[in-house]
Amino acid sequence: DGDVFKYYCEGEWKKSASGKSVAIINPTTRKTQYKVQACTQEEVNKVMEIAKAAQKSWAKTPLWKRAELLHKAAAILKEHKAPIAECLVKEIAKPAKDAVTEVVRSGDLISYTAEEGVRILGEGKFLVSDSFPGNERTKYCLTSKQNTDRNSHFIHVPGVQIPLGVILAIPPFNYPVNLAVSKIGPALIAGNSLVLKPPTQGAVAALHMVHCFHLAGFPKGLISCVTGKGSEIGDFLTMHPGVNCISFTGGDTGVAISKKAGMVPLQMELGGKDACIVLEDADLDLAAGNIVKGGFSYSGQRCTAVKVVLVMESVADTLVEKIKAKVAKLTVGPPEDNCDITPVVSESSANFIEGLVMDAKQKDATFCQPYKREGNLIWPLLLDNVRPDMRIAWEEPFGPVLPVIHINSVEEGIHHCNASNFGLQYALRLINSTQLQGCVFTKDINKAILISDAMETGTVQINSAPARGPDHFPFQGLKDSGIGSQGITNSINMMTKVKTTVINLP
Ligand code: G3P
């Protein structure tokens, strides 16, 4: 069936026995762009069974060989950047240039993962018992990060950090390729197999990415990709007894998954009401530039987007003027034209954003631009004088709408951050009289660090907008924003389990 993209199982592209498909609506045209298979629960069972079997021999594959295949996949992915980026433009309305960047960044992420895996999984530890009170030197404890395989000539230290088994990866629509490979790479280098459930918007880009792994020559069944309706296979996948770890990025669904998942390690990256505090002595141009970039890139559809600006009253008007001037320069239109602001991912998303805007209007927020919407396209909007009784002060629009709240003390700003259920990542602007790029706040760094410590959030950026990258940095959310920590090294470690062997001496 040439019209419906096949799913990937046992190293082959297959049609679902359901005979049904799921439509992917182009956010710009609002017409069906692609269709993918609506997989059945039986097909999920089959994928799980195959993934379990494939993992057993993969875990015995030497580390350097795993790395070699990942490097190959990274190179093929980069070669395919144009067609994959085109899918991203059509499926999620990502601006054309950013779509290419996502694919290239993903190739780099896979290569780095291969290199990092070889280093950290290749190390071991040796402990002796007499360092702990009451013990003689009668026990040796050996821990390494590689499987012992006594049946082959690759004999490793007989204490291991073993793979978890089958990893279920569920990335979100905003980075269907990058946030898939950030799970796939660590899973595979650590000796796991992987089942991918891509988001519906972005599924074809993800299938194309999986094809690059296929071309690289990974063993059959090691990677699978099932597509379909969440209502049919969503819970079935996340509650499947064959799953040994879930790595999820997305919205509230993650909270539901964490409640239903059994005794398996979870890695969760959910939303966040990422705040940006601007102090009186901040570099307001730097702040404004970062706020616009942080708040409006990919039309605000990033979990690390600046979602609320908390600015000291004395500089608020100046800052707002500067932001306004920069917002006026943002181009608005289709992703094919590389516009800064493109249609948001779905009509329901646009309606939700509009609801927040209307609530703010009713409650007298200051509209710095007129509200304008055509279909899923929403013009960038800065809302000034937002107060805590407005929904936009707390809720995450995931769209090009940015609220500004005036504060009279740093404590008030910190209080607003910490009162949020989310704790993902807050940007902190501070003071800079010297305006030296990257080190402008030296004089006040102590203050910056004190505020950073006070903010209940996974990461605080000093003088820059929140951002996940570089992709080897630890990345984590607190409270409802996540479980565990990501970043290449953390993900590799998270997808393994320590096992030790103790040698007892007579
Ligand atoms: O929304 C997903 C999150 O991981 C954002 O990544 O690179 O845009 O900061 P980034």
Residues whose N, C-alpha, C, O or C-beta is under 5 A from the ligand:
A	BS01	G3P	N174 Q301 R302 C303 T304 P466 A467 R468 G469
